Amino acid sequence: MKTNLLPAGLRLLCAALISALSLAHADDAAWRKQLLGTWEGAVVSDEETGARRATIRKLTITMDKISATDGDGRSLGEGSYKLAKESGLLTIDATGVNGPAMNQTMLGIWKLEGDTLRWCSANGGKPRPTEFKTRSSGPYLMILTRKKD
């Protein structure tokens, strides 16, 4: 009798895993749709004063990549990204496919309030931030506003 329970148990476990993966994929797709578009803003030293450390002239998010230019119009590179939810925070892991961050994965967190995106990202190889704050050597908080077409 035990031999019949094992396959059924495995089938149940597989079904649960497939269901969880499907939900995660659905969340990822829904979040990506929220982030689609062109953004502008800055890396800020202090969120309350909005003191800028660096200008982001254009940050473009598509369903499969992110690209950006700085305040002088120079490319900051291009990367792929993954979205998830971890410990109550929305996470974004961006991996450079060209430019200065090529082959580096920057772990980050994000939140969207209307047309304002707050994205706090660590340097490649550093731990994920747990709050939306800039530190002197990272992580860095970007505050971005969606550009209207």
N, C-alpha and C positions, 0 to 999 in steps of 0.2 A: 504494500500500500504506500509506503514511503517513496518508492520509485516513481509513482504517479504524481506525487505532490511536487517533486523537484522540477519537472518540466513546467508544470502549471505556475509554480513560484517564479521560475525564470521568465516565463512569458509575461507574468504580471510585472516583474521588475523591468523588463525591456519596454513594456507598454508605458510604464511610468516615466522611464528615461526619455522615450520618444516624445511623450506629452510635454515634459519639462523643456526639452530642446525646442520643440515647436513653439511653446510660449515665449522662450527667450528670443527665438528668431523673430516672432511677431513683435515683441517689444523693440528689438533692434531696428526693424523696418519702420515702426511708428516713430521712434526717436529720430531716425535719420530724416524722415519727412519733415519733422519739426525744425531741423537744423539746416535744411536746404536753403541755399541762397548766397548772397554776397553780403559781407559784414565789413564794418570799419570800426576802428577804435584804437586802443592802446594797451600796452603792458603798464599797469599802474603801480606806483610805490605804495600808495595808500588809497584804499577804496573810498574812504570818507571825503578826502579832499580831491580825489581824482588826479593827483599829481602823476604826470606821465613820465615813464622811464623810456619808452620807445613807442613810436607810432606804427600802427598797422593800417596801411592805406586800403588794402583790399585783401580779405580772406574769403575764399570761395569754397563752399561745401557742396559737393554733389553726393549722390547715393554711394559712391565708392572711393572718393578721394577728397583731400583738402589741399589747397594751394594758397600761398600768401605772398604779398609784397610789403616792403617796409615803407616808411614815410617818404623816401626818395624814389620809390617805384622799383627798387631792386628786389629780385626774387628771394624769398626766404625758403624756397623749396616746395616740394610736393610730397604728399604721403597718403598712405591708406589709413583707415581707422576702424576701431571696434568700439561698440557701445555696450554697456551692461549696467547692472545695478549691484552694488556691493556694500554691505553694512549700512544700508539706507541712503547711500550716495549714488548718484548717476555717475558712471565712469566713462572715460574716453581714453583709449590707448592709441596714440598716433605713431606710425612707423614711417620714417622718411624713405622715399624711393629715389629721391635725388636732392641735390642741394646740400647745405651744411649739416643736416641731420640724417644724411643717407645711412640706412641700415641701423639707425638708433630708434628705440621705442621710448617714447615719453609718456609716462603714466599720468593721468589727470582726472579731474572731477569737473562737472559742469552743471549749470542750472540755467533755465530759460524763464524769464519773466517778461511776457509780452514780446517786444522786439529787442530786448536786452539779453545778451548771452554773457554769462560769467563762466570763464574757463580758467581753471588753475592747473598748471602743468609743471611737472618736475623735469629736470634735465634727463637725458638718456642714462639709464642705469641707476637712477635714484628712486627712492620709494615714492609711492603715490601720496600726494598731499591729502590731508584730512580736513582742511579748512580753506576758505577762499581768502588767502593772504599771500602777499609777496614777501619773500625773505631775501636778504642780500645775495646769497648764492643759490637761490631757488628754494622752493618753487616760485613760479611767476603767475600773477593774476592778470588775465586779460579781460577787459570789459569792452564788449563789442556791441554795436548797434546794427540792426539789419538795414541795408540800403533798400530804398524803395525803387522799383523799376520805373 
